[in-house]
């Protein structure tokens, strides 16, 4: 591993804005999203879409959805190498899901990293854990999309095979680039410090240290607690969310629920919350590419998104309040990567 340098990195809090302004911004973003959606499906049709699913299936599907939420919390804690307890992981994950759903630019990721610094987890470790999550999800996208092609009998057809090949090549490129960054983390950190450190209110030395520590943590994923377990919990979450969808989709696509559930998981998994409007339009287009009619496709996506907008918003609000009122702890020193 080489020698290590011990340093203390302070993480600035997000810009202080009034709670009213933050609330209004989130509400405006949601209204714009639903306004775009209303151009394609009326509010009355939203209600009809929900009523189309049998209550028993809605109830069972809710249980699978909540089980999936618990699984992604277990994954998040494993990605953090069990540096926090389950309750802290649960609350920070809820903040991320609600923030990503309601606020533009996936700000939920930054919010949970910041929230964890109050509980002794340096921002480098939180950032590394977020990257681990997204990389694992990309692997699962390939797996589930390949499963959709096989189950749907689309394998061997030029267009779908080309799409799968494109996803695989993109993933390999991402992993290859990240492997090089980890391998040459000292040079990468120096480059980041020189260029990103020129931005206003940023210190080149701290940027360099942050990048080096983050890449070092990523490079040690498989040699510390939580690495393999995070992948297992992630797969469990994807399977649970798929079961949730399989209970919903028969109301709209009887006999095709499994293949379309795999398709939805590949392009809009609940592990990465979508935005109102954009989520619906993208997934409707994807389902139509798999020979689904537009109206039932849009209704099905409305129902699936209903779970996210309800569960994630309630979860996120409760978690934000819990973490804001919890006492903060001293942030420990950080081990920097080898020179």
Kinemage of the C-alpha trace (Angstrom):
@kinemage 1
@onewidth
@group {chain A} dominant
@subgroup {mainchain}
@vectorlist {calphas} color= white
{ca unk a 1} P 0.000 0.000 0.000
{ca unk a 2} L 2.902 2.369 0.568
{ca unk a 3} L 3.140 5.242 3.025
{ca unk a 4} L 0.179 7.230 4.284
{ca unk a 5} L -0.329 10.810 5.206
{ca unk a 6} L -2.818 11.704 7.923
{ca unk a 7} L -4.739 14.905 7.414
{ca unk a 8} L -7.906 16.595 8.520
{ca unk a 9} L -10.221 17.862 5.824
{ca unk a 10} L -12.976 20.243 6.786
{ca unk a 11} L -16.162 20.040 4.783
{ca unk a 12} L -17.980 23.347 4.333
{ca unk a 13} L -21.683 23.315 4.861
{ca unk a 14} L -23.968 23.975 1.891
{ca unk a 15} L -24.830 27.613 1.212
{ca unk a 16} L -27.269 28.862 3.807
{ca unk a 17} L -30.621 29.689 2.282
{ca unk a 18} L -33.977 30.119 3.907
{ca unk a 19} L -36.107 26.980 4.417
{ca unk a 20} L -38.941 28.741 2.596
{ca unk a 21} L -36.771 29.341 -0.478
{ca unk a 22} L -35.602 25.714 -0.512
{ca unk a 23} L -39.177 24.475 -0.198
{ca unk a 24} L -40.440 26.749 -2.956
{ca unk a 25} L -37.624 25.630 -5.283
{ca unk a 26} L -38.473 21.962 -4.750
{ca unk a 27} L -42.200 22.608 -5.194
{ca unk a 28} L -41.547 24.567 -8.405
{ca unk a 29} L -39.390 21.755 -9.821
{ca unk a 30} L -42.120 19.195 -9.079
{ca unk a 31} L -44.858 21.384 -10.565
{ca unk a 32} L -42.864 21.911 -13.760
{ca unk a 33} L -42.306 18.170 -14.063
{ca unk a 34} L -45.937 17.303 -13.531
{ca unk a 35} L -46.950 20.164 -15.826
{ca unk a 36} L -44.936 18.569 -18.633
{ca unk a 37} L -46.529 15.212 -17.822
{ca unk a 38} L -50.030 16.751 -17.895
{ca unk a 39} L -49.526 17.534 -21.575
{ca unk a 40} L -49.649 13.808 -22.230
{ca unk a 41} L -51.939 12.425 -19.515
{ca unk a 42} L -54.635 14.260 -17.545
{ca unk a 43} L -54.885 14.157 -13.728
{ca unk a 44} L -58.099 12.146 -14.100
{ca unk a 45} L -56.166 9.494 -15.994
{ca unk a 46} L -53.626 9.381 -13.177
{ca unk a 47} L -56.425 8.355 -10.833
{ca unk a 48} L -57.757 5.817 -13.332
{ca unk a 49} L -54.268 4.346 -13.676
{ca unk a 50} L -54.011 3.800 -9.925
{ca unk a 51} L -57.497 2.317 -9.774
{ca unk a 52} L -56.609 -0.106 -12.560
{ca unk a 53} L -54.257 -2.042 -10.249
{ca unk a 54} L -56.040 -4.441 -7.849
{ca unk a 55} L -55.742 -3.365 -4.223
{ca unk a 56} L -54.209 -6.672 -3.189
{ca unk a 57} L -51.442 -6.251 -5.763
{ca unk a 58} L -50.887 -2.651 -4.648
{ca unk a 59} L -50.512 -3.829 -1.045
{ca unk a 60} L -48.070 -6.647 -1.843
{ca unk a 61} L -46.160 -4.418 -4.207
{ca unk a 62} L -45.780 -1.827 -1.422
{ca unk a 63} L -44.180 -4.465 0.810
{ca unk a 64} L -41.650 -5.368 -1.879
{ca unk a 65} L -40.940 -1.678 -2.493
{ca unk a 66} L -40.276 -1.065 1.212
{ca unk a 67} L -38.095 -4.174 1.379
{ca unk a 68} L -36.123 -2.770 -1.558
{ca unk a 69} L -35.677 0.491 0.356
{ca unk a 70} L -34.242 -1.391 3.333
{ca unk a 71} L -31.923 -3.330 1.019
{ca unk a 72} L -30.456 -0.159 -0.522
{ca unk a 73} L -29.885 1.165 3.012
{ca unk a 74} L -27.954 -2.018 3.840
{ca unk a 75} L -26.000 -1.567 0.610
{ca unk a 76} L -25.227 2.070 1.416
{ca unk a 77} L -23.941 1.096 4.862
{ca unk a 78} L -21.769 -1.642 3.312
{ca unk a 79} L -20.391 0.847 0.744
{ca unk a 80} L -19.396 2.985 3.729
{ca unk a 81} L -17.544 -0.038 5.163
{ca unk a 82} L -19.891 -0.070 8.159
{ca unk a 83} L -18.489 3.217 9.440
{ca unk a 84} L -21.995 4.170 10.616
{ca unk a 85} L -24.913 2.300 12.149
{ca unk a 86} L -27.981 1.250 10.173
{ca unk a 87} L -30.112 4.149 11.426
{ca unk a 88} L -27.653 6.779 10.169
{ca unk a 89} L -27.379 4.934 6.851
{ca unk a 90} L -31.184 4.779 6.648
{ca unk a 91} L -31.644 8.507 7.226
{ca unk a 92} L -28.854 9.620 4.886
{ca unk a 93} L -30.189 7.316 2.159
{ca unk a 94} L -33.680 8.789 2.574
{ca unk a 95} L -32.272 12.296 2.178
{ca unk a 96} L -30.552 11.240 -1.045
{ca unk a 97} L -33.654 9.625 -2.556
{ca unk a 98} L -35.931 12.584 -1.824
{ca unk a 99} L -33.307 15.138 -2.855
{ca unk a 100} L -32.626 13.417 -6.171
{ca unk a 101} L -36.339 13.158 -6.891
{ca unk a 102} L -37.346 16.710 -5.969
{ca unk a 103} L -34.297 18.899 -6.601
{ca unk a 104} L -32.490 19.305 -9.960
{ca unk a 105} L -28.892 18.130 -10.571
{ca unk a 106} L -29.059 15.063 -8.274
{ca unk a 107} L -28.251 17.247 -5.288
{ca unk a 108} L -29.411 14.447 -2.994
{ca unk a 109} L -26.013 12.741 -3.344
{ca unk a 110} L -24.182 15.814 -2.056
{ca unk a 111} L -26.731 16.267 0.735
{ca unk a 112} L -26.222 12.767 2.106
{ca unk a 113} L -22.444 13.085 1.937
{ca unk a 114} L -22.674 16.335 3.891
{ca unk a 115} L -25.160 14.869 6.374
{ca unk a 116} L -22.775 11.999 7.085
{ca unk a 117} L -19.931 14.381 7.983
{ca unk a 118} L -21.983 15.287 11.066
{ca unk a 119} L -21.695 11.662 12.110
{ca unk a 120} L -17.965 11.274 11.687
{ca unk a 121} L -17.778 10.118 8.055
{ca unk a 122} L -15.343 12.297 6.050
{ca unk a 123} L -16.652 13.513 2.708
{ca unk a 124} L -14.090 11.415 0.846
{ca unk a 125} L -15.572 8.200 2.199
{ca unk a 126} L -19.115 9.339 1.439
{ca unk a 127} L -18.172 10.342 -2.107
{ca unk a 128} L -16.409 7.026 -2.667
{ca unk a 129} L -19.511 5.169 -1.453
{ca unk a 130} L -21.739 7.094 -3.881
{ca unk a 131} L -19.444 6.164 -6.783
{ca unk a 132} L -19.528 2.514 -5.677
{ca unk a 133} L -23.332 2.578 -5.761
{ca unk a 134} L -23.525 4.050 -9.230
{ca unk a 135} L -20.956 1.630 -10.651
{ca unk a 136} L -22.805 -1.360 -9.188
{ca unk a 137} L -26.086 -0.080 -10.623
{ca unk a 138} L -24.458 0.147 -14.046
{ca unk a 139} L -23.462 -3.518 -13.822
{ca unk a 140} L -27.001 -4.467 -12.831
{ca unk a 141} L -28.384 -2.485 -15.776
{ca unk a 142} L -26.390 -4.666 -18.135
{ca unk a 143} L -27.498 -7.839 -16.357
{ca unk a 144} L -31.184 -6.927 -16.267
{ca unk a 145} L -31.273 -5.569 -19.821
{ca unk a 146} L -29.680 -8.789 -21.081
{ca unk a 147} L -32.315 -10.662 -19.078
{ca unk a 148} L -35.067 -8.611 -20.722
{ca unk a 149} L -33.740 -9.482 -24.169
{ca unk a 150} L -33.585 -13.178 -23.334
{ca unk a 151} L -36.984 -13.358 -21.622
{ca unk a 152} L -38.604 -11.274 -24.344
{ca unk a 153} L -37.069 -13.306 -27.130
{ca unk a 154} L -35.377 -10.222 -28.556
{ca unk a 155} L -31.842 -11.603 -28.404
{ca unk a 156} L -30.328 -11.905 -31.843
{ca unk a 157} L -32.310 -8.987 -33.251
{ca unk a 158} L -29.900 -6.360 -34.494
{ca unk a 159} L -31.356 -3.291 -32.799
{ca unk a 160} L -31.635 -4.699 -29.273
{ca unk a 161} L -28.298 -6.485 -29.468
{ca unk a 162} L -26.707 -3.218 -30.609
{ca unk a 163} L -28.259 -1.411 -27.615
{ca unk a 164} L -26.894 -4.005 -25.202
{ca unk a 165} L -23.471 -3.854 -26.845
{ca unk a 166} L -23.513 -0.057 -26.508
{ca unk a 167} L -24.305 -0.269 -22.787
{ca unk a 168} L -21.566 -2.858 -22.239
{ca unk a 169} L -18.930 -0.831 -24.102
{ca unk a 170} L -19.894 2.348 -22.239
{ca unk a 171} L -19.648 0.520 -18.916
{ca unk a 172} L -16.255 -0.939 -19.794
{ca unk a 173} L -15.047 2.544 -20.738
{ca unk a 174} L -16.253 3.959 -17.395
{ca unk a 175} L -14.639 1.173 -15.389
{ca unk a 176} L -11.438 1.420 -17.403
{ca unk a 177} L -11.197 5.167 -16.875
{ca unk a 178} L -11.873 4.793 -13.148
{ca unk a 179} L -9.259 2.024 -12.840
{ca unk a 180} L -6.674 4.311 -14.432
{ca unk a 181} L -7.662 7.160 -12.109
{ca unk a 182} L -7.242 4.906 -9.076
{ca unk a 183} L -3.953 3.506 -10.356
{ca unk a 184} L -2.541 6.995 -10.960
{ca unk a 185} L -4.402 8.720 -8.144
{ca unk a 186} L -1.471 10.871 -7.076
{ca unk a 187} L -1.089 12.336 -10.567
{ca unk a 188} L -4.865 12.675 -10.898
{ca unk a 189} L -5.069 14.460 -7.566
{ca unk a 190} L -2.306 16.851 -8.550
{ca unk a 191} L -3.998 17.618 -11.861
{ca unk a 192} L -7.340 18.225 -10.091
{ca unk a 193} L -5.714 20.477 -7.530
{ca unk a 194} L -4.074 22.611 -10.207
{ca unk a 195} L -7.176 23.089 -12.345
{ca unk a 196} L -10.225 22.710 -10.085
{ca unk a 197} L -8.420 24.612 -7.342
{ca unk a 198} L -8.486 27.702 -9.562
{ca unk a 199} L -12.228 28.018 -9.102
{ca unk a 200} L -13.405 30.678 -6.614
{ca unk a 201} L -13.476 29.666 -2.930
{ca unk a 202} L -11.549 26.432 -3.573
{ca unk a 203} L -8.117 25.630 -2.192
{ca unk a 204} L -5.862 23.652 -4.557
{ca unk a 205} L -4.226 21.751 -1.683
{ca unk a 206} L -7.548 20.620 -0.230
{ca unk a 207} L -8.911 19.650 -3.667
{ca unk a 208} L -5.797 17.546 -4.309
{ca unk a 209} L -6.107 15.822 -0.942
{ca unk a 210} L -9.827 15.198 -1.375
{ca unk a 211} L -9.365 13.549 -4.802
{ca unk a 212} L -6.441 11.435 -3.605
{ca unk a 213} L -8.296 10.194 -0.515
{ca unk a 214} L -11.461 9.438 -2.491
{ca unk a 215} L -9.598 7.449 -5.142
{ca unk a 216} L -7.630 5.604 -2.467
{ca unk a 217} L -10.872 4.556 -0.759
{ca unk a 218} L -12.264 3.360 -4.101
{ca unk a 219} L -9.123 1.351 -4.767
{ca unk a 220} L -9.451 -0.541 -1.485
{ca unk a 221} L -13.099 -1.603 -1.926
{ca unk a 222} L -12.392 -5.340 -2.079
{ca unk a 223} L -9.819 -5.365 0.717
{ca unk a 224} L -11.951 -3.801 3.457
{ca unk a 225} L -15.281 -4.694 5.101
{ca unk a 226} L -18.403 -4.135 3.065
{ca unk a 227} L -17.138 -4.454 -0.510
{ca unk a 228} L -18.601 -7.850 -1.504
{ca unk a 229} L -21.585 -7.373 0.818
{ca unk a 230} L -22.484 -4.101 -0.931
{ca unk a 231} L -22.739 -5.914 -4.255
{ca unk a 232} L -24.926 -8.631 -2.730
{ca unk a 233} L -27.259 -6.132 -1.078
{ca unk a 234} L -27.459 -4.173 -4.316
{ca unk a 235} L -28.532 -7.249 -6.260
{ca unk a 236} L -31.086 -8.052 -3.549
{ca unk a 237} L -32.514 -4.525 -3.871
{ca unk a 238} L -32.821 -4.824 -7.652
{ca unk a 239} L -34.615 -8.171 -7.335
{ca unk a 240} L -37.028 -6.810 -4.709
{ca unk a 241} L -37.845 -3.757 -6.815
{ca unk a 242} L -38.386 -6.033 -9.822
{ca unk a 243} L -40.869 -8.101 -7.803
{ca unk a 244} L -42.636 -4.850 -6.910
{ca unk a 245} L -43.002 -4.026 -10.610
{ca unk a 246} L -44.052 -7.543 -11.582
{ca unk a 247} L -47.077 -7.141 -9.287
{ca unk a 248} L -48.056 -3.805 -10.875
{ca unk a 249} L -47.526 -4.367 -14.591
{ca unk a 250} L -50.023 -7.248 -15.182
{ca unk a 251} L -52.810 -4.665 -14.854
{ca unk a 252} L -51.456 -3.016 -18.006
{ca unk a 253} L -49.505 -5.741 -19.851
{ca unk a 254} L -50.816 -9.176 -18.861
{ca unk a 255} L -48.340 -11.902 -19.716
{ca unk a 256} L -45.465 -9.470 -20.388
{ca unk a 257} L -44.908 -8.160 -16.887
{ca unk a 258} L -41.521 -9.796 -16.290
{ca unk a 259} L -39.778 -8.658 -19.460
{ca unk a 260} L -41.132 -5.104 -19.134
{ca unk a 261} L -40.217 -4.978 -15.447
{ca unk a 262} L -36.643 -5.881 -16.398
{ca unk a 263} L -36.700 -3.159 -19.055
{ca unk a 264} L -37.932 -0.537 -16.585
{ca unk a 265} L -35.287 -1.592 -14.050
{ca unk a 266} L -32.612 -1.223 -16.736
{ca unk a 267} L -33.553 2.341 -17.656
{ca unk a 268} L -35.269 3.713 -14.544
{ca unk a 269} L -34.474 1.660 -11.468
{ca unk a 270} L -35.969 2.985 -8.188
{ca unk a 271} L -32.434 2.775 -6.745
{ca unk a 272} L -31.837 6.075 -8.575
{ca unk a 273} L -34.967 8.169 -8.199
{ca unk a 274} L -36.192 9.925 -11.348
{ca unk a 275} L -37.678 13.358 -11.890
{ca unk a 276} L -41.397 13.992 -12.526
{ca unk a 277} L -42.089 14.324 -16.221
{ca unk a 278} L -38.702 13.274 -17.547
{ca unk a 279} L -38.897 9.885 -15.826
{ca unk a 280} L -42.321 9.230 -17.338
{ca unk a 281} L -41.431 10.282 -20.867
{ca unk a 282} L -38.161 8.325 -21.032
{ca unk a 283} L -39.617 5.099 -19.676
{ca unk a 284} L -42.742 5.371 -21.812
{ca unk a 285} L -40.532 5.661 -24.880
{ca unk a 286} L -38.471 2.665 -23.735
{ca unk a 287} L -41.577 0.517 -23.218
{ca unk a 288} L -42.895 1.534 -26.624
{ca unk a 289} L -39.579 0.400 -28.104
{ca unk a 290} L -40.466 -3.016 -26.698
{ca unk a 291} L -43.831 -2.984 -28.519
{ca unk a 292} L -45.935 -1.562 -25.674
{ca unk a 293} L -48.787 0.799 -26.599
{ca unk a 294} L -48.339 4.405 -25.508
{ca unk a 295} L -51.424 4.812 -23.302
{ca unk a 296} L -50.981 1.718 -21.096
{ca unk a 297} L -47.233 2.362 -20.973
{ca unk a 298} L -47.729 5.890 -19.660
{ca unk a 299} L -50.337 4.729 -17.156
{ca unk a 300} L -48.051 1.989 -15.885
{ca unk a 301} L -45.189 4.438 -15.392
{ca unk a 302} L -47.531 6.820 -13.540
{ca unk a 303} L -48.346 4.057 -11.056
{ca unk a 304} L -44.715 3.022 -10.615
{ca unk a 305} L -43.681 6.624 -10.028
{ca unk a 306} L -46.486 7.022 -7.481
{ca unk a 307} L -44.558 4.754 -5.109
{ca unk a 308} L -41.407 6.847 -5.442
{ca unk a 309} L -43.088 10.212 -4.992
{ca unk a 310} L -44.930 9.023 -1.868
{ca unk a 311} L -42.376 6.779 -0.154
{ca unk a 312} L -39.249 8.775 -0.980
{ca unk a 313} L -40.717 12.162 -0.084
{ca unk a 314} L -42.043 10.986 3.294
{ca unk a 315} L -38.834 9.075 3.991
{ca unk a 316} L -36.623 11.994 2.998
{ca unk a 317} L -38.504 14.620 5.023
{ca unk a 318} L -38.480 12.476 8.158
{ca unk a 319} L -34.803 11.645 7.699
{ca unk a 320} L -33.763 15.254 7.061
{ca unk a 321} L -35.463 16.340 10.274
{ca unk a 322} L -33.896 13.454 12.202
{ca unk a 323} L -30.364 14.164 10.981
{ca unk a 324} L -30.682 17.943 11.405
{ca unk a 325} L -31.685 17.533 15.042
{ca unk a 326} L -29.152 14.787 15.825
{ca unk a 327} L -25.981 15.919 17.614
{ca unk a 328} L -22.917 16.267 15.404
{ca unk a 329} L -19.655 14.489 16.184
{ca unk a 330} L -16.042 15.310 15.492
{ca unk a 331} L -14.899 14.357 12.006
{ca unk a 332} L -11.934 11.970 12.319
{ca unk a 333} L -8.663 12.274 10.490
{ca unk a 334} L -8.496 10.901 6.974
{ca unk a 335} L -5.884 8.552 5.590
{ca unk a 336} L -4.637 9.889 2.299
{ca unk a 337} L -3.653 7.616 -0.561
{ca unk a 338} L -0.120 6.449 -1.062
{ca unk a 339} L 2.263 8.793 -2.771
